[in-house]
Structure formats: structure tokens, C-alpha cells
Amino acid sequence: MKTFAIVGAGAVGSYYGGRLAQAGNEVRFLLRADFEAVKSEGLRVESIDGDFKLPSVICAQTPEELGPVDVVIVAWKATSNDLYEEVLAPLLHEGSVIVTLQNGLGNVEALGAIFGMDRVLGAMCFVCINRIEPGFIRHTGGGMIALGEARLGMTERLEELNGIFEKANVHCDAVENFAKTIWRKLVWNIPFNGLCITEGGIDTGVLLAQPDGEERVRELMFEVTRVAAALGHEIDDEFVEFQISRTYPMKDYRPSSMIDFVNGAPVEVEAIWGEPLRQAKAAGVDVPRLKALEAKIRGMVS
């Protein structure tokens, strides 16, 4: 039985950590703002895949209190990546691995530069999930995780972790090329998170109801797939259309970056828009809509 630590136990970290704990794994949560609520009341999840409550949760406010574990899952915003070494080092023993469950580009590489690429795996979740209040998570759509090594290929530990998530009622796909998975997630994140911000803080339903909303989303998505293709990651047109069609049933879903913007919290500009734009430029791919979107977001959040 492996031990887990969830670092950044917001909506995403609490949900997947909760699923792992519900399945009988030892999961320790590093909490700040939600510590008192979760310590006294536990963790409650309302989910399309079955509601559950963990009345007792192992949690602490410092990594030193949690101690070393086998698997560290990083689920905080990429805006906190300057804390990687300070927070993660006390959670590692010689054989520990780190799984970055974060949006955008650059997280795997940043972790590898500090702790060594051999320790690092990446995970991308395709999920609609929000933190309603301290200790209360609502999961309304999706839930699948794509999990891969930092380097190309399959390994025994990757397959083992994949199996652990599956047993925790989380559909998990072990992938050989995690970099491609990141770009597939950016196909949705770049337009929907971005346009919901630049339109002043709207949800996906309002965006798609605009006369040109769907077309603006589609144009950005195709710019993203062109960059991905230039980097060797082919994403077919059907994937773009599926991402749009699957978003309509979400109705009033509030993307995480839009929530951060509305709440005055730091927005993951570099990971979701800045780094993809830099890679597009380096690959010689013209992305005028992404360039304009990134510039407008920077102007709004600076």
C-alpha cells in the first residue's frame, strides 16, 4: 500500500485525494485555508460518480508535519511553483515520486530541474469540479485522468499508479507521450479559461451563447492544434469539435482561471497562455488570436 500526500488541496486535489482515501489508501492532505474545517468536519464530495464523505482526514498545515510519503501529488496553481523545493522536499524519501496534477506547460520541467526527471510524472484531469466551501467539493462532469512519465514511454510504476486510480473509481489512462496530453488539455483551457476572463468573468454557457462565441473558441483551438502539430503532437479536428460539443452540457460551468480572476487571485498566465505562445513563436507558427488573447489577459490581471 502506497502513501500519498496532496499538496494544493483545493477542488481538484481534494476530489482526487478524497477518492484515493475512500478506496483505502493512506492520503495526507496539506491544507492552509481549509485546515480547521476539514480537521473538524472532514471532507464531503458531491459527485456524478457517487457522493461520499470522509469524516476523518489526515491533514496538516506544514509538510514537516505530514512527513515523507511514496507519492506526492501537486495540485496547486502554477503561480505557486516557486515553492516547489520548500514544500515538497520534506515530503520525499529516497524512493518517492512526484505527480504534477497542474494545468499548462512547464510544470514537469520545473520539477525535474529541482528533484530530477526520474522522480517526476505528469497527470492531466479532464473534469468539471468546484470548491463550494471549505471541505465541500462538487464534481459535475468528466473526471478522467491521463497519467504519464516525464519522459516518453511506459514503466511499471506508471502502470501501478494507473491501477491505483482505477480502483479508486477514477478512470485513468496511462499514456506514453504526456507532452501530447498537455497540448490536448490546452485545446480547451486556452480558449475557455481565456475568453471567460476577457469577457469580464463569464461562464462557459454565456460564452457559447454569444453570437460569435463558438467560432472564437474554435479559431483558438485550431491555433493550439497547429502549434502542437509543429512540435510533433498531432491532434485531429474531431477532437476540437468534441471539446466544443462536450462543453455545451456544462451550461454555467465556471473555469478555474475565471474564478481566480473574479476573486482577485493570481491567474496562471504563464503556464496556460505565456509558455504556449513562446513555443508557438519558437516553432514558427503564427497564432494571432492566441497572441491577442494573452496580451489582453495580461493587461487585465496585472
N, C-alpha and C positions, 0 to 999 in steps of 0.2 A: 504494500500500500504506500503510495507516494504522498508526501505532504506538499501543500500548496500555500502560497501567500498571494493575496490580491492587493496590489498597490494601485491606488486610484479607484476606490470602491464607490464610484458614482453609479449611474444607471447600468452601464454595460458591465463593469466589474462586479457589482453586487448581483446582477442576474446570473452571470455565468459562474461566479463563485458560489452563489446560492445553489445552483443546480449541482455543482460538484459536491457540495456539502450534503445536500439532500440524498445523494447517491451513496453516502457513507465515507467519502474521502475526508481527511483532516484538512480543513481550509481555514487559514488565518487571515483576517481582514485588517489592513492598515487603514485606520479611519481618522479623520480630523473633525470636520463639522458634524458628522452624523454619529460620532462616538457615543455620546450619552444616550441617545435614542436607541441605538442598536444594542448597546450594552444592557439596557434595562428592558427593552421590549422585543428584541430580536429583529429578524428580517422577514418582511412579508412581500410576497411576489404574486401579482395578479397576471396570469399568463394565458394566452390562447392554447398553450400546450399543457395546461393544468396549473391551477393555483396551488401555492404551498406557503408554509410559514416555518421558519427556523426559530423556535422560541429561545434557543441558547446559541450564541455565536462567539467564536474565539476572535477577539478583536483587541487592538491596542492602538495607541497614538504615536508610538515610535517604533522603528524597525528593530531596534535593540530588544524591545520587549517581546517581539514576535520570535526572534531568533532564526537561525538557518533552516531552510526548507529545501525540498527537492526541486520544486518548480515555482519560479516567481513569475506571476502574470502581471504585466504592466498595462493598466487600463486608464491611466490618467491622460489628460490632454498633452499634445506635443509641446505646448507652451511651457510645460514644467520639465522638459528634458534636461535642463541644466542641473537638475537634482539627481540625475541617474546614479552617479557614483556615491553620493552622500547617503541616499536612501536604500539603494539596492545592495551595497557591499555587506552590510550586517546580516542580510538575508541569505547569503551564499555560503555553501560549504564546497568542498573540492569537486563534488560531482553535480552541483546544482546547474540547472538550465534556466534561461530567461526567455519567456514568451512575450513579445510585444503585441498587445491587442489594441493597437492605436491606428488612427487614421493617417493617411498621407504617406509621403516619401521621406526617407532619410532616417527613420527610427532604427531600423535594423543596423544600418551602417554606424550610427552614433553609439549604439550599444556595443557593437563589435569592436569599435575603436577603444573602448574603455575596458571591456571584460573579455575580449577575444571572440571572434566569429564562431568558434566551435561551441560556445555556450548558448548561442542565440538561435531562436526560432521565431517565425512571424505568424501572426494569426489575423485574419480579417473577418469581421462578423457582418452579416447581411441581415439586419434586424431593425424593427421599429420598437423603440424602447425609451421610456422616460422615467425619471425620478420624480414622483409625485410629491413626496415629503420625506423627511429623514426616516430611513428604514422601510420605505414603501416604494416598490418598483412596479411599473405597469408595462407589460410586454404585449404589443398589439399586432405584430406581424413579423414574418420571417423568423430568423433565429439560427440559420446555418452558419457554421464557421469553416473557413478554409485555412488549413494549417500547413506550414512548410518550413523546411530548413532555410537558414540564411543563404546557404549555397545550394546549387542545383542538385537534385537527386532525392532518393528515399532512404531512410535509415530505420533501424529497429526502434529507436526512441520516438521517432515521429509516428510510426505505426502504433506504438504503445500508447502515446498520448491521444492519438485519434480514437483508439478503443475506449479510453477512459471517458472522453467526452461523450461518445456514443452511449455508453452505459449510464450516463447522467442525463439522458433524454435531450441531448443536444446533437443535431445532425452535424457531422463533421466530415469534411473531405480532406484527406492528406494529398497535397499537391507537390509535384516535382519542381515546379517553377513558381516560386512565391512572388517574384517580381511581377510576373504577368497578373497574378491575383490582385496586387496593389493597384495596377492600372485599371483592372476591371471595376474595382471599387471606386476609383476616381471618376469613372464614367458617370456614376450617379452623384458622387459627392461634389464634384466641381460645379456642375450647373445648379443642382437643387440647393445645396448649402449656400452657394454664392448668390444666386438670384433671390433667394428668400431674404438674404441680408440686404442686397442693394435695392430691393423694393420696399425697404423700410421695416422689415421684420414680419413677414407674412408666412403662412403655412403653405404646404405643397398644393393643397386643394385650391387655394386662392390663386396661386401662381399659374396652375394649369387651366384655370377658368378664364384667365386673361386672353384676349383675342389672339395675341401672338405668343402666349406663354409656352405652349408646347413646342412651337417652332424654335424659339430661342433656346430652350432646353436641348432640342435635337441638334441644333447647329453646334453648340458647345460640346455635346457628346461626341460628335464626329470629329471635332478638332482633337479631342483627347485620344480617340482611337487612331488618328493619323500619327500622333506623337508615339503612341505605344507601338504601332507598326514599324516606325522608323527605328525603334530600339529593339526590334526583333520579337515583339509580342502582338501577334495578330489577334484582333477582336472583331468578329463578324458583325455585319449590320443588324442581324437578327437580335443580337444581344442588346444593341441600342434600343430597338423597338420594344423589346421585353422590359427593359428598365423603365421606359415611359409608361407602358401599359400597366405594369405592376404598381406604379405609384398612384394611379387614379383611385384604386380602392382604399388607399391610406387616408384619403379625404383631408382631414385637418391636421395631418402629421406635421410636427414642428422639428425640423432638422436641428441637430445638436449645436452647430455653429450659429444658427439663427438665434437659438436660446441664449447662447453666450453673448451674442451681440446685444440682444434686448436687455439682458441682465447686467450689461456693463462689464462682463468678464472677458479675459483675454481670448482672442479668436485665433485659431490655428492657421494663420495666414500663410506662413512659410511652408508648412507640411502639405497643405491642400492646394494652394494656388502658386506660391512662390517657387518652390522647387520644381513642380511640373513645368512651369513657364521657363525656368532656366534650362531644363533638359530639352524642351522643345527648341529653344534657341540654339543650344549646342548641337542638336541633331539637324538643324537647318529647316525646321518645319514652321511654316507661317501659321500663327494662331491669333489672328486679330481680335476675335471675340474673347478668348481667354486673357489676352493682354489687357483689354479694356476692363474686363471684369475684375482682374487682380488689382489694377490701378484704382478702380472705384472703391473696392473693399478696403484697400489700404487707407484711402482718404477718409473713409467713414469710421474706421476703428482706431486711427492714430490719435 
